[in-house]
Amino acid sequence: MKRRRPASALLSALVPGLVTATLAMPTAASAATGAHNARAPILRHNGDCGASKPARKHIGFVNFHRVGNIVRLNVHLKGADPQARYNVFLFENAPKFCHLIDGNLGTVRTNGAGVGNGNFNVHVPASATKFFADPTVKPNPFTFPSNDTTTVKLP
């Protein structure tokens, strides 16, 4: 008949190894240290460099995701102009204010109900920490009307 070790003996033998292995493995929090996310509403006719204008009509939202020097934008238009082509632009608001980062990321086309979606990746300066997007039906973001999101912080 085999003799069994007491549970406490097994536990005391395993704990130091488990602690060492746990400390050596990257945790989910440390693996995602460089990832930052934010969401901002798209405000119709908000051409004020990402200012918050809560009274303006919301025509969708943008999810911003930053890992390192890449910002990914998920643009979701809803209640926008039907059957329209929205050109999407990204601006920096810190350390430079109202600075165009990308002249045209691409376009989002809306359906008959004014709904459209698009995904874009942008290389951004390492020093940039605040951003806003501008999906506009105009060929550039400097022609009224613009549709800025509010400014988000992505350190």
N, C-alpha and C positions, 0 to 999 in steps of 0.2 A: 504494500500500500504506500502510495506517494504521500509525502508530507507537504501540506500546504503552507505557504508563507502567509503571515498575517497581512491584511490589507494595508495597514499602516506602514509596513516595511516596503511594500510595492510603491506606495504613494511617495514615500520619502526618497526612493530611488529614482522615480520618474520626474518629480517636480523640478530639480535643477536642470534636467535636459529640456523639459518643456519651456521653462523660463528662457533659457538660452535660445531655443529655436524661435520662440515668439518674438524676442527682441531682435533677432536677425532678419525676420521677415518684414517687408514693408506692409504697413497696414493700409486699409482703404483710404483713411484720412491723409496719410503721408503721400500715398500714390497720387492723390488728387490735389495736392497742395497747389499746383500751378493752374488749376481749373477754377474759373469764375463764371457765374451765370447771372443774368438779369433779364427782366421783361419790361417793356415800355409800350404804352399805347401810341398808335399813330393818330395824330390830331389833324383833322382837315383844316387847311389854310393856316397852319402854324408855321410861319416862316421866321421864327424868332430864335434861331440857333439852339434848338432843343429846350426852350423854356417850357415850364409847366403851365399850361393854359387849360385848367379843368373844365371850363365852360365850353370849350371847342368840342365838336362832334368827333367821336372816336370812329375811325374807319378800319379798325383792325389793331394788330399789335406786332411787335418784333421781339423774338427771343434772341438774346445775345449770349454767346458762349465764347470764352477766351481761354486758350491754353497757350502759354508762352506768348509769342508775337503773332498768333493767328486768332482772328475773331471770326466766328461763324455767325451769320445772321439767318434766322428762320423768319421770313416775312409772311404774315397772314393778313390778307386784306378781306374785310367783310363789311358790306355797306358802302363800298367804294363805287366809283363810276362803273357802270356796266359796259362790257365789251371794250375795255380800255387796256392800254399798255402802260404800265407804271415803270419808269426808270428808277433804279435803286442806287442811292449814293450813301456813303458813310463819311461822317465828320468826327473830328476829335474836338473835345472841349477842355482838355487839360493835358499837358501844360499850355498848349496853344488853344485859343478860343475860336470856335467856329471855323476850324481849319479843315478843308476838304482833303480827305485821305485818299479816296478812290473816286475818280471822275465818272465811272459808271460800272457798277458791279454786274449789271445785267437787267433783265426785265421780268416783271410779273404780269401776266395777262389775266384779266378778270372775265368771268362768265357773265351771262345775262342778269344775274342777281348781284353782281359786284363783288364776287368772291374769287380770290386767287391766292396762290402760295408759291414761294420760291425760297431756295437755299443758296447762300453765297459765302465764300471764304475770302478773307482779306488779310494780307500781311500788314501789320500795324507797327509803328515805332515802339520800341521797348518803353520809352518814357510816357507814352500816352496812357491815361488812366480813366478818362471820361469820354463817352461817345454818344452820338445820336445818329439815327438813320433818317433818310428823306426819300420815301417813294413818291415820285411825282409824275404826272402825265406830261409835263414839260420836258424839253430835251436837256435842260440843265436845272440844277437846284436853285439857281439864282433868279429864276423867272417866276413871278407870282402866278398861280398859287403853289406854295410848297406845302408839304404834309409832314413836318418833322415829328419824330417821336420825342418824348421827354428824354433828358440826358440820363444815362446810366453810368455807374461806376464799375469798372472792371480792372482792378489793380494788377 
